[in-house]
Structure formats: structure tokens, C-alpha cells
Amino acid sequence: MRRHRATGRSAMSTPAFEDRPPLTEHVNAYDERHLTTYLRLLDAAEEGADWREVVAVIFGIDSEREPERAKIIHESHLARARWMSAAGYRQLLGTRAQ
């Protein structure tokens, strides 16, 4: 499998995932399991990586075989990653500081 500079690892290293992450006002267990996934998505977006390659590398999804699902997975997880970087991380820091 071709590795992208921003993603670095194969899809096999990604924890089990849902097509859409649970959307809660607080960091949830799914978010905690996927912190590395979220960082990889943010790095790839910052680098301008093609979303189809990113979803293949990180999630192991073939965007040609499952274009709608691949797009949903990528967009929803990237949106949650951006939420985590803007707001969710504060909750993690608060929890770990206690």
C-alpha cells in the first residue's frame, strides 16, 4: 500500500470506526480511541492530500468502489477532528489535569 507523507501508516493501524463519528458536545470514548486518526486527517488536510488517497490509507476504503461512503467517512471524521482541535482538546486537557 502506498503511504502518504501526512498519513504515514496503513489502514490496518486505525481502530475500528463508524461511518460517522458520534457527535456529542463532549469528547467521547470514540474520540479518545481515534485521536491519532484525527491527527492524521488534520495533517493530510493541511498538506493538501487528495481525500480519496487519505480515506484509502487511513480507513482502508476504496473510494472508487464506495464513493459515497468514502466521502461521508472522510468528511465526517475530518469535521470531528477539526472540532477536537478547536474545542474538544480543552476537555482532554481538563480531564488529564485532574
N, C-alpha and C positions, 0 to 999 in steps of 0.2 A: 504494500500500500504506500502510495506517495505521501510523504509528510510535508505539511506546510510549516514554514518557519514560525508562524504565530501560534499554531496549534500544537506542534511538536510530538504528539502521541497518537497512537492508533485508537480507533473507536473501542477496542476491547478494554481500554482502561477507564472508560466512562461508566459510572454507576448506572444501574437500571433507571430508566427515565420514562416519564409520561409524555404524551404528545404535547401537552401544555402543562407547565408547572402550576401547582396550586397557587392561586392569587389570594394572599391574605395580607392584612395590614401589618403583620409582624413576620419576622423571619421564622420559617417553619423547618421541620426536620428535613424536608425535601431540599430546601435551600442549603442547609448545612451540609448535606451529602453532596451537593453539586457546586460548592464554592469553586473548586478547581475548574469545573466545566464552565461556569460563568466567567472566570478569569480568562480562560482560553477563548471564549466567544468575544469578550471585550478586546483582547489582544488582536484577534483576527479582524474585527471590525475596524480597529484603529489602523491596522496595516492595509486595509482596503482589500482584503481577501474576498474572492468570489464566494458568495454564500453557499453555492452548490458544493464546492470543494470542502468548505467548512463543515457542512452538515454530514458529508460523507466521512470526513476524518474524525470528527468528534462523536457523532451519533451512529455512524455506520449505515446511514440511509442513502440509497441511490436516488438522487433527485430526478433521474430520467424515468425510473420505474414508478416512483411515488411522488410526483411533483407537488401535489397539493399538501400532502402530509409533510414532506420535507420542508416546504416553505413555512407551514404552521409551526413545526418544531423549532426551526431556526428563529423565526420572528418572535415567537412567544418566549423562548428561553433567553434571547438577546434582550428583550424588553425587561424580563425579570432581572437579568444581570445588570442592566442599567439602573433599575430601581434599587438593587442591592448596593451599587456603587454610590448612589445619590442619598439613600436613606437607610437601607437595611443594615449597612455596616455599623451604624451607630448603635443599633440594638445588639449586634455581636460584641462590640467593644464594651458596652454597658454590662452585658451578661458575664463576660470574661473578667471584668474588673472587680466583680463582687467576690 
